[in-house]
Amino acid sequence: MSSPPASPGAQSRTREAGHREASPPSGSPSDRLAHRAGIVALFTLGSRVLGYVRDAVLANYFGAGMAFDAFVAAHTIPNALRRLVAEGTLMIAYVPLLTAEQKTGGLEAMRRFTAAVLGLLLPLLVVLVGLGMVFPSVAVNLFASGFEGRQAVLAAELTRVMMPFLFLVSLVAVAAGALNTVGRFAAPAAAPMLLNIGIICVVWCTWGFWDKPIFAAAWGVVIGGVLQLLLQIPWLLKHRLLVIPKVDLRHPALRELGRRTLPAVFGVGVYQFNVIIIRQIASFLPQGQMTCYFFASRLQEFALGVFAISISVAALPTLSEHAAQKDIGSLLLTFRRAVKATVFVTVPAMAGLWVLAEAIVATLLQHGNFDGSAALMTAELVQTMAIALIPIGLVRVLVPMYYAFGDTRTPVLASTVSMAMTVGLGTYLSPTYQIQGLTAATVAAACGQLLILTSWLPSRIRFILGSSTTRPVTSAYAVLRDIGGHTLWCLAAMTPVTLVVSWLTKQHRWIGAPHLQNGGGLIIFGGVMIVGYIGLAQVLRISEAEQMINLLKRKIGWFTRHNG
């Protein structure tokens, strides 16, 4: 709840306290970025591990078939809307403006702005959730018009159950933006863990009580959303960021939010339309293929969530601060560090998914109703999606760079081109190659999006900063060349290890083998790839390898001192 108005002296002290709360850890910008990214990555890793427990449970109970295809389509509807309304559009425009409010007015300014944002967001969410619950069949037709008969009815029923998740997770996104702005990343990063826990517990405990067992998964999503929101409340209270929504259309930052949000809605909407296209095409393919695509994309998201997304989330407030100050040197330095760190971790992730796809799928998913043919198809899709890890990871860092400047148009254009490639190639390839052709189309689209964002970055920097010289462009080109060279060195460190492990894994039959044997082999080969990559990276003097080792030494030293 909002606190009563404070005296001028108290307001001044509150403003100063707000700045102190927002102060990042001491040290260099690189250390602060690594610290924040490490916090996000740690909790994201926990969330992803729980996510794979969740996926194993879902695969075991439901397999790849009509019911789970319907769940995937229904679950996509509130997820796509939440990314359109909150996690995508709102967060991209909200965090930079909230950072600016903090710089100029301290904590009280942040509270007023957040209250005004909620005053507009909550009615919109109520309308969207209400429409989805009243007209679920319309939503299903938009996402999966290939469904017919019982499958279409089931998808509509599941949509009605899961629509409240949109309301809950959108509020979590606003809370996450506010907490990240004051330098608190743990609770927002830990929230997805509770979503996975909710789904796992509800499916485990209630699966046998439903006439249609798939409803256990749907209610698990809603309960997980409630748990996510509850986790944020104590932290919001601690930092005095829990506010009462207020309709304040005259708030100047709110008007700027609207100006930035409209292009962002289109840009994120293009991406979500891409999701709709994928679901639409997949809904016309044989039953079970949408499920295999879902589980394969979950494996891809694991690597992206732990690494690339963690870095981009941690970098956005810093990029926004440098952009607001038009500090081109610090901006490019932070950007370069974020991109190089992203490349360093996505290269082994890409190689690992490619080489160990069968081992991962056989170990994590091939249980119960998820049979060998579904596991083999999923593994093939994982290998194709692995190719897109580096492009998608870089896009996740490049887009916040543009939005930190307030440039929403260039990401929109890049997303539009990506969508057009997905539609065109997916429609052309899927009749012949089915779900594999659709997956290949998404990989090509990610590469096209990266090409546009990279090639236009230098000129956009000069235009946005209003510089009459070529210095910003020259600096940006230098950064891009440095990143390109860094990528080649990382690939050089990964290639020998990948070739050796690839040959070794082909000597073993993974699909259908005992799970304990598969799990042991997966741990051994995965460990060999990680150790070999870091070792060769050190030999090649890739600085991120040394930073990672030093970070581990500090953490081990801290643990030893406190537990010795």
C-alpha positions as CSV (number, residue, x, y, z in Angstrom):
1,M,0.0,0.0,0.0
2,S,1.1,3.6,-0.5
3,S,2.5,5.4,2.5
4,P,1.2,8.8,3.6
5,P,3.0,11.9,2.2
6,A,6.3,12.6,3.8
7,S,7.8,15.8,5.0
8,P,10.3,17.7,2.7
9,G,13.1,16.5,4.9
10,A,11.9,13.0,4.9
11,Q,11.4,13.1,1.1
12,S,15.0,14.2,0.7
13,R,16.3,11.4,3.0
14,T,14.1,8.9,1.1
15,R,15.5,10.1,-2.2
16,E,19.0,9.6,-0.9
17,A,18.1,6.2,0.5
18,G,16.6,5.3,-2.9
19,H,19.9,6.1,-4.6
20,R,21.8,4.1,-2.0
21,E,19.5,1.1,-2.5
22,A,20.1,1.3,-6.2
23,S,23.8,1.5,-6.0
24,P,25.4,-1.5,-7.6
25,P,28.1,-3.5,-6.0
26,S,31.5,-1.8,-5.7
27,G,34.1,-2.5,-8.3
28,S,34.6,-2.0,-12.0
29,P,31.7,-2.0,-14.5
30,S,32.7,-5.4,-15.7
31,D,32.6,-6.7,-12.1
32,R,29.2,-5.2,-11.5
33,L,27.8,-6.7,-14.8
34,A,29.3,-10.1,-14.0
35,H,27.9,-9.9,-10.4
36,R,24.4,-9.1,-11.6
37,A,24.5,-11.6,-14.5
38,G,25.8,-14.3,-12.1
39,I,22.9,-13.8,-9.8
40,V,20.4,-14.0,-12.6
41,A,22.2,-17.0,-14.2
42,L,22.3,-18.8,-10.8
43,F,18.6,-18.6,-10.2
44,T,17.8,-19.1,-13.9
45,L,19.9,-22.3,-13.8
46,G,17.9,-23.5,-10.9
47,S,14.7,-22.6,-12.8
48,R,15.8,-24.4,-15.9
49,V,16.8,-27.5,-13.9
50,L,13.4,-27.5,-12.3
51,G,12.0,-26.9,-15.8
52,Y,13.5,-30.1,-17.0
53,V,12.1,-31.9,-14.1
54,R,8.8,-30.4,-15.1
55,D,9.3,-31.5,-18.7
56,A,10.3,-35.0,-17.7
57,V,7.1,-35.2,-15.6
58,L,4.9,-33.9,-18.4
59,A,6.5,-36.2,-21.0
60,N,6.2,-39.2,-18.7
61,Y,2.5,-38.6,-17.9
62,F,1.2,-37.3,-21.3
63,G,3.7,-38.3,-24.0
64,A,3.5,-36.8,-27.5
65,G,0.0,-36.9,-28.7
66,M,-3.4,-35.1,-29.1
67,A,-3.8,-34.0,-25.5
68,F,-0.4,-32.5,-25.0
69,D,-0.5,-30.8,-28.4
70,A,-3.7,-29.1,-27.2
71,F,-2.0,-28.1,-24.0
72,V,1.0,-26.6,-25.9
73,A,-1.4,-24.5,-28.1
74,A,-3.5,-23.4,-25.1
75,H,-0.4,-22.5,-23.0
76,T,1.0,-20.5,-25.9
77,I,-2.0,-18.0,-25.8
78,P,-1.4,-16.4,-22.4
79,N,2.3,-16.7,-22.8
80,A,2.3,-14.8,-26.1
81,L,0.0,-12.1,-24.7
82,R,2.2,-11.8,-21.6
83,R,5.3,-11.2,-23.7
84,L,3.3,-8.7,-25.8
85,V,1.9,-6.8,-22.9
86,A,4.4,-7.1,-20.1
87,E,7.7,-9.0,-20.5
88,G,8.3,-7.8,-24.0
89,T,6.8,-4.4,-24.7
90,L,6.4,-3.0,-21.2
91,M,9.8,-4.1,-19.8
92,I,11.7,-2.8,-22.8
93,A,10.3,0.7,-22.4
94,Y,9.6,0.7,-18.7
95,V,13.0,-0.1,-17.3
96,P,14.9,2.7,-19.1
97,L,12.2,5.3,-18.1
98,L,12.1,4.0,-14.5
99,T,15.9,4.3,-14.4
100,A,15.6,7.9,-15.5
101,E,12.9,8.6,-12.9
102,Q,15.2,7.2,-10.2
103,K,18.1,9.4,-11.3
104,T,16.0,12.6,-11.2
105,G,13.5,12.0,-8.4
106,G,14.7,9.1,-6.3
107,L,12.4,6.5,-4.8
108,E,9.3,8.6,-4.6
109,A,9.5,9.3,-8.4
110,M,9.8,5.6,-9.0
111,R,6.7,4.9,-6.9
112,R,4.6,7.5,-8.7
113,F,5.6,6.3,-12.1
114,T,5.0,2.6,-11.2
115,A,1.6,3.5,-9.8
116,A,0.7,5.3,-13.0
117,V,1.9,2.3,-15.1
118,L,-0.2,-0.1,-13.1
119,G,-3.2,2.2,-13.3
120,L,-3.2,1.6,-17.1
121,L,-2.0,-2.0,-17.2
122,L,-4.5,-3.6,-14.8
123,P,-7.7,-2.6,-16.7
124,L,-6.0,-3.8,-19.9
125,L,-5.1,-7.2,-18.3
126,V,-8.7,-7.6,-16.9
127,V,-10.1,-7.1,-20.4
128,L,-7.7,-9.5,-22.1
129,V,-8.2,-12.2,-19.5
130,G,-12.0,-11.8,-19.6
131,L,-12.1,-12.1,-23.4
132,G,-9.9,-15.1,-23.4
133,M,-12.1,-16.9,-20.8
134,V,-15.3,-15.9,-22.6
135,F,-14.2,-16.7,-26.1
136,P,-11.5,-19.3,-25.8
137,S,-12.3,-21.0,-29.1
138,V,-11.5,-17.8,-31.0
139,A,-8.1,-17.7,-29.4
140,V,-7.5,-21.3,-30.3
141,N,-8.4,-20.7,-33.9
142,L,-5.8,-17.9,-34.0
143,F,-3.1,-20.1,-32.8
144,A,-4.0,-23.6,-34.0
145,S,-6.7,-23.6,-36.6
146,G,-5.5,-27.0,-37.7
147,F,-7.1,-28.6,-34.6
148,E,-10.5,-30.2,-35.2
149,G,-13.2,-32.0,-33.1
150,R,-12.2,-33.1,-29.6
151,Q,-8.7,-31.6,-29.9
152,A,-10.1,-28.1,-30.6
153,V,-12.6,-28.4,-27.8
154,L,-9.9,-29.6,-25.3
155,A,-7.6,-26.7,-26.3
156,A,-10.4,-24.2,-25.7
157,E,-11.2,-25.6,-22.3
158,L,-7.5,-25.5,-21.3
159,T,-7.2,-21.9,-22.6
160,R,-10.1,-20.9,-20.3
161,V,-8.3,-22.4,-17.3
162,M,-4.9,-20.8,-18.1
163,M,-5.9,-17.3,-19.1
164,P,-5.5,-15.9,-15.5
165,F,-1.9,-16.7,-15.8
166,L,-1.6,-13.7,-18.1
167,F,-2.7,-11.3,-15.3
168,L,-0.4,-12.9,-12.7
169,V,2.8,-13.1,-14.7
170,S,2.3,-9.5,-16.1
171,L,2.3,-8.2,-12.5
172,V,5.5,-10.2,-11.9
173,A,7.1,-8.6,-14.9
174,V,6.4,-5.1,-13.5
175,A,7.7,-6.1,-10.1
176,A,10.8,-7.5,-11.7
177,G,11.5,-4.3,-13.6
178,A,11.2,-2.2,-10.4
179,L,13.5,-4.5,-8.4
180,N,16.1,-4.8,-11.2
181,T,16.2,-1.0,-11.4
182,V,17.2,-0.8,-7.7
183,G,19.8,-3.5,-8.2
184,R,17.8,-6.4,-6.9
185,F,17.9,-9.4,-9.3
186,A,17.4,-12.5,-7.1
187,A,13.7,-12.6,-6.5
188,P,12.7,-11.8,-10.1
189,A,15.2,-14.4,-11.4
190,A,13.9,-17.0,-8.9
191,A,10.2,-16.5,-9.8
192,P,10.2,-19.0,-12.7
193,M,11.3,-21.7,-10.2
194,L,8.0,-21.4,-8.5
195,L,6.1,-21.8,-11.7
196,N,7.9,-25.1,-12.4
197,I,7.3,-26.2,-8.8
198,G,3.6,-25.4,-9.1
199,I,3.2,-27.5,-12.3
200,I,5.3,-30.4,-11.0
201,C,3.4,-30.6,-7.7
202,V,-0.1,-30.3,-9.1
203,V,0.6,-32.9,-11.8
204,W,2.2,-35.3,-9.4
205,C,-0.5,-34.9,-6.7
206,T,-3.7,-34.6,-8.7
207,W,-3.1,-36.3,-12.1
208,G,-5.2,-39.3,-11.2
209,F,-8.2,-37.3,-10.0
210,W,-9.1,-35.7,-13.4
211,D,-11.4,-37.1,-16.0
212,K,-9.0,-35.4,-18.5
213,P,-5.6,-35.6,-16.7
214,I,-4.1,-32.8,-18.9
215,F,-6.1,-30.3,-16.7
216,A,-3.7,-31.0,-13.9
217,A,-0.9,-29.3,-16.0
218,A,-3.2,-26.4,-16.8
219,W,-4.1,-25.7,-13.1
220,G,-0.4,-26.1,-12.3
221,V,0.4,-23.2,-14.5
222,V,-2.1,-21.0,-12.7
223,I,-1.0,-22.0,-9.2
224,G,2.6,-21.5,-10.3
225,G,1.7,-17.9,-11.4
226,V,0.2,-17.2,-8.0
227,L,3.5,-18.4,-6.3
228,Q,5.6,-16.2,-8.6
229,L,3.7,-13.1,-7.6
230,L,3.7,-13.9,-3.9
231,L,7.5,-14.2,-4.0
232,Q,7.9,-10.6,-5.2
233,I,5.8,-9.0,-2.5
234,P,8.2,-9.1,0.5
235,W,11.0,-7.6,-1.7
236,L,8.7,-4.9,-3.0
237,L,7.8,-4.1,0.6
238,K,11.4,-4.0,1.7
239,H,12.3,-1.5,-1.0
240,R,9.0,0.5,-0.6
241,L,8.1,-0.3,-4.2
242,L,4.7,-1.9,-3.5
243,V,2.3,0.8,-4.6
244,I,-1.5,1.3,-5.2
245,P,-2.3,1.6,-8.9
246,K,-3.3,5.2,-9.9
247,V,-4.7,6.5,-13.1
248,D,-2.5,9.4,-13.9
249,L,-2.6,10.2,-17.6
250,R,-0.7,13.5,-17.1
251,H,2.4,11.9,-15.8
252,P,5.1,13.0,-18.3
253,A,7.1,9.7,-18.1
254,L,3.8,7.8,-18.8
255,R,3.4,9.8,-22.0
256,E,6.9,8.9,-23.0
257,L,6.2,5.3,-22.1
258,G,3.3,5.4,-24.5
259,R,5.4,6.9,-27.2
260,R,8.0,4.2,-26.9
261,T,5.5,1.4,-26.3
262,L,3.5,1.7,-29.5
263,P,6.5,0.8,-31.8
264,A,7.6,-1.8,-29.3
265,V,4.1,-3.4,-29.4
266,F,4.5,-3.8,-33.1
267,G,8.0,-5.1,-32.7
268,V,7.2,-7.6,-30.0
269,G,3.9,-8.3,-31.8
270,V,5.8,-9.3,-34.9
271,Y,7.8,-11.8,-32.8
272,Q,4.6,-13.2,-31.2
273,F,3.0,-13.4,-34.6
274,N,6.0,-15.5,-35.5
275,V,5.0,-17.8,-32.6
276,I,1.4,-17.9,-33.9
277,I,2.7,-18.9,-37.4
278,I,4.8,-21.7,-36.0
279,R,1.9,-23.0,-34.0
280,Q,-0.5,-22.7,-36.9
281,I,1.8,-24.6,-39.3
282,A,2.5,-27.2,-36.7
283,S,-1.2,-27.7,-36.0
284,F,-1.7,-29.1,-39.5
285,L,1.2,-31.6,-39.1
286,P,0.8,-35.1,-37.7
287,Q,-0.2,-35.4,-34.1
288,G,2.7,-35.3,-31.7
289,Q,5.0,-33.1,-33.8
290,M,4.0,-30.0,-32.0
291,T,4.8,-31.7,-28.7
292,C,8.3,-32.7,-30.0
293,Y,8.9,-29.1,-31.2
294,F,7.8,-27.8,-27.7
295,F,10.3,-30.0,-25.8
296,A,13.1,-29.2,-28.3
297,S,12.5,-25.5,-27.9
298,R,12.6,-25.9,-24.1
299,L,16.1,-27.4,-24.4
300,Q,17.1,-24.4,-26.6
301,E,15.6,-22.0,-24.1
302,F,17.5,-23.7,-21.3
303,A,20.9,-22.5,-22.8
304,L,19.5,-19.1,-23.7
305,G,17.9,-18.5,-20.4
306,V,20.9,-19.4,-18.3
307,F,23.4,-17.5,-20.3
308,A,22.3,-15.0,-23.0
309,I,19.1,-13.8,-21.3
310,S,20.9,-13.5,-17.9
311,I,23.5,-11.2,-19.4
312,S,21.0,-9.1,-21.3
313,V,18.8,-8.6,-18.2
314,A,21.8,-7.6,-16.2
315,A,23.1,-5.3,-18.9
316,L,19.9,-3.4,-19.7
317,P,19.9,-1.0,-16.6
318,T,23.5,-0.1,-17.2
319,L,23.0,0.4,-20.9
320,S,20.0,2.6,-20.2
321,E,22.1,4.7,-17.8
322,H,24.9,5.2,-20.3
323,A,22.5,6.0,-23.1
324,A,20.7,8.6,-21.0
325,Q,24.0,10.3,-20.3
326,K,25.1,9.9,-23.9
327,D,28.3,8.3,-22.6
328,I,29.4,6.5,-25.8
329,G,32.6,5.2,-24.4
330,S,31.0,3.5,-21.4
331,L,28.0,2.4,-23.5
332,L,30.2,0.6,-26.0
333,L,32.4,-0.9,-23.3
334,T,29.4,-2.4,-21.5
335,F,27.9,-3.6,-24.8
336,R,31.2,-5.2,-25.8
337,R,31.6,-7.0,-22.5
338,A,28.0,-8.2,-22.6
339,V,28.3,-9.5,-26.2
340,K,31.7,-11.2,-25.7
341,A,30.4,-12.9,-22.5
342,T,27.3,-14.1,-24.5
343,V,29.4,-15.5,-27.3
344,F,31.8,-17.2,-24.8
345,V,29.0,-19.1,-23.2
346,T,26.7,-19.8,-26.2
347,V,29.4,-21.3,-28.3
348,P,29.8,-24.4,-26.0
349,A,26.1,-24.4,-25.4
350,M,25.6,-24.7,-29.2
351,A,28.2,-27.4,-29.5
352,G,26.8,-29.3,-26.5
353,L,23.2,-29.3,-27.8
354,W,24.4,-30.5,-31.2
355,V,26.6,-33.3,-30.1
356,L,24.6,-34.5,-27.0
357,A,21.1,-34.0,-28.4
358,E,20.2,-37.7,-28.3
359,A,21.8,-38.2,-24.9
360,I,20.0,-35.2,-23.4
361,V,16.6,-36.2,-24.8
362,A,17.0,-39.9,-23.9
363,T,18.0,-39.1,-20.4
364,L,15.5,-36.3,-19.6
365,L,12.4,-37.1,-21.6
366,Q,12.2,-40.7,-22.7
367,H,10.1,-42.0,-19.9
368,G,6.6,-43.5,-19.6
369,N,4.4,-42.3,-22.5
370,F,7.2,-40.5,-24.3
371,D,8.5,-43.3,-26.6
372,G,11.6,-43.8,-28.7
373,S,10.2,-42.4,-31.9
374,A,9.2,-39.1,-30.2
375,A,12.6,-38.9,-28.5
376,L,14.4,-39.4,-31.8
377,M,12.4,-36.7,-33.5
378,T,12.9,-34.3,-30.6
379,A,16.7,-34.9,-30.7
380,E,16.8,-34.1,-34.4
381,L,14.9,-30.8,-33.8
382,V,17.3,-30.0,-30.9
383,Q,20.3,-30.3,-33.3
384,T,18.7,-28.0,-35.8
385,M,17.8,-25.4,-33.1
386,A,21.3,-25.5,-31.7
387,I,22.5,-23.7,-34.8
388,A,20.4,-20.7,-33.8
389,L,21.8,-20.4,-30.3
390,I,24.5,-17.8,-31.2
391,P,22.3,-15.7,-33.4
392,I,19.4,-15.6,-30.9
393,G,21.8,-15.0,-28.0
394,L,23.4,-12.0,-29.8
395,V,19.9,-10.6,-30.7
396,R,18.9,-10.8,-27.0
397,V,21.8,-8.4,-26.2
398,L,21.5,-6.2,-29.4
399,V,17.8,-5.4,-28.9
400,P,18.3,-3.9,-25.4
401,M,21.1,-1.8,-26.9
402,Y,18.6,-0.2,-29.4
403,Y,15.9,0.2,-26.7
404,A,18.3,1.8,-24.3
405,F,18.5,4.6,-26.9
406,G,14.8,4.7,-27.3
407,D,15.1,3.3,-30.8
408,T,12.2,0.9,-31.2
409,R,12.0,1.1,-35.0
410,T,15.1,-0.9,-36.0
411,P,14.2,-3.9,-33.8
412,V,10.7,-3.8,-35.3
413,L,12.2,-3.9,-38.8
414,A,14.5,-6.8,-37.9
415,S,11.6,-8.7,-36.3
416,T,9.5,-8.1,-39.4
417,V,12.1,-9.6,-41.7
418,S,12.5,-12.5,-39.3
419,M,8.8,-13.1,-39.4
420,A,8.6,-13.0,-43.1
421,M,11.4,-15.5,-43.4
422,T,9.7,-17.8,-41.0
423,V,6.4,-17.6,-42.8
424,G,7.9,-18.0,-46.3
425,L,10.4,-20.7,-45.6
426,G,8.1,-22.5,-43.1
427,T,5.2,-22.7,-45.5
428,Y,7.6,-23.8,-48.3
429,L,9.5,-26.4,-46.3
430,S,6.9,-27.9,-44.0
431,P,4.9,-29.9,-46.6
432,T,8.0,-31.8,-47.5
433,Y,10.1,-31.8,-44.4
434,Q,7.2,-31.4,-41.8
435,I,8.3,-30.1,-38.4
436,Q,12.0,-30.3,-39.3
437,G,11.4,-27.9,-42.2
438,L,9.6,-25.5,-39.9
439,T,12.4,-25.6,-37.4
440,A,15.0,-24.9,-40.2
441,A,13.0,-21.8,-41.2
442,T,13.1,-20.4,-37.6
443,V,16.9,-20.8,-37.6
444,A,17.3,-19.0,-40.9
445,A,15.0,-16.2,-39.6
446,A,17.2,-15.7,-36.5
447,C,20.3,-15.3,-38.7
448,G,18.5,-12.7,-40.8
449,Q,17.4,-10.8,-37.7
450,L,21.0,-10.7,-36.4
451,L,22.4,-9.5,-39.7
452,I,20.1,-6.5,-39.7
453,L,20.7,-5.5,-36.1
454,T,24.5,-5.8,-36.4
455,S,24.9,-4.0,-39.7
456,W,22.7,-1.1,-38.7
457,L,24.1,-0.5,-35.3
458,P,27.0,1.9,-36.1
459,S,24.8,4.3,-38.1
460,R,22.0,4.2,-35.6
461,I,24.5,5.1,-32.8
462,R,25.6,8.2,-34.7
463,F,22.0,9.2,-35.6
464,I,20.7,8.8,-32.1
465,L,23.5,10.5,-30.4
466,G,23.3,13.4,-32.9
467,S,27.0,13.4,-33.5
468,S,28.4,15.5,-36.4
469,T,31.6,13.4,-36.4
470,T,32.4,9.9,-37.4
471,R,33.9,9.0,-34.0
472,P,30.9,7.1,-32.6
473,V,30.6,5.1,-35.9
474,T,34.3,4.4,-35.9
475,S,34.2,3.2,-32.3
476,A,31.2,1.0,-33.0
477,Y,32.9,-0.6,-36.0
478,A,35.9,-1.3,-33.8
479,V,33.7,-3.0,-31.2
480,L,32.0,-5.1,-33.9
481,R,35.4,-6.2,-35.3
482,D,36.6,-7.1,-31.8
483,I,33.5,-9.1,-31.2
484,G,33.9,-10.9,-34.6
485,G,37.5,-11.9,-33.8
486,H,36.4,-13.0,-30.3
487,T,33.8,-15.3,-31.8
488,L,36.3,-16.9,-34.1
489,W,38.7,-17.6,-31.2
490,C,35.8,-19.1,-29.2
491,L,34.9,-21.4,-32.1
492,A,38.6,-22.3,-32.4
493,A,38.7,-23.4,-28.8
494,M,35.5,-25.4,-29.1
495,T,36.0,-27.2,-32.4
496,P,38.7,-29.8,-31.4
497,V,36.7,-30.8,-28.3
498,T,33.5,-31.0,-30.3
499,L,35.0,-33.3,-33.0
500,V,36.4,-35.7,-30.4
501,V,33.3,-35.9,-28.3
502,S,31.1,-36.2,-31.4
503,W,33.0,-39.3,-32.5
504,L,32.8,-40.8,-29.1
505,T,29.1,-40.3,-28.7
506,K,28.4,-42.0,-32.1
507,Q,29.9,-45.2,-30.6
508,H,26.9,-45.4,-28.1
509,R,23.2,-46.0,-28.7
510,W,21.3,-43.5,-26.6
511,I,17.7,-43.9,-27.6
512,G,16.2,-46.8,-25.7
513,A,19.3,-47.4,-23.5
514,P,19.0,-47.6,-19.7
515,H,18.5,-44.1,-18.2
516,L,21.3,-44.5,-15.6
517,Q,23.7,-45.4,-18.3
518,N,22.6,-42.5,-20.5
519,G,22.8,-40.1,-17.5
520,G,26.3,-41.2,-16.6
521,G,27.5,-40.8,-20.2
522,L,25.8,-37.4,-20.5
523,I,27.6,-36.1,-17.4
524,I,31.0,-37.4,-18.5
525,F,30.8,-36.1,-22.1
526,G,29.3,-32.8,-21.0
527,G,32.1,-32.4,-18.4
528,V,34.8,-33.2,-21.0
529,M,33.4,-30.6,-23.4
530,I,33.3,-27.8,-20.7
531,V,36.7,-28.6,-19.3
532,G,38.3,-28.9,-22.7
533,Y,36.8,-25.7,-23.9
534,I,37.8,-23.6,-20.9
535,G,41.3,-25.2,-21.1
536,L,41.8,-24.4,-24.7
537,A,40.3,-20.9,-24.2
538,Q,43.0,-20.3,-21.6
539,V,45.7,-21.4,-24.0
540,L,44.3,-19.1,-26.6
541,R,44.2,-16.3,-24.0
542,I,40.5,-15.6,-24.2
543,S,40.0,-13.3,-21.2
544,E,36.5,-14.6,-20.3
545,A,38.0,-18.0,-19.5
546,E,40.3,-16.4,-16.9
547,Q,37.5,-14.3,-15.5
548,M,35.3,-17.4,-15.1
549,I,38.1,-19.3,-13.3
550,N,38.8,-16.3,-11.0
551,L,35.1,-16.0,-10.2
552,L,34.9,-19.7,-9.3
553,K,38.0,-19.3,-7.1
554,R,36.5,-16.4,-5.3
555,K,33.2,-18.3,-4.7
556,I,35.1,-21.4,-3.5
557,G,37.2,-19.2,-1.2
558,W,34.2,-17.5,0.2
559,F,32.5,-20.8,0.8
560,T,35.6,-22.3,2.5
561,R,36.0,-19.3,4.8
562,H,32.4,-19.4,5.9
563,N,32.2,-23.2,6.3
564,G,35.7,-24.1,7.2
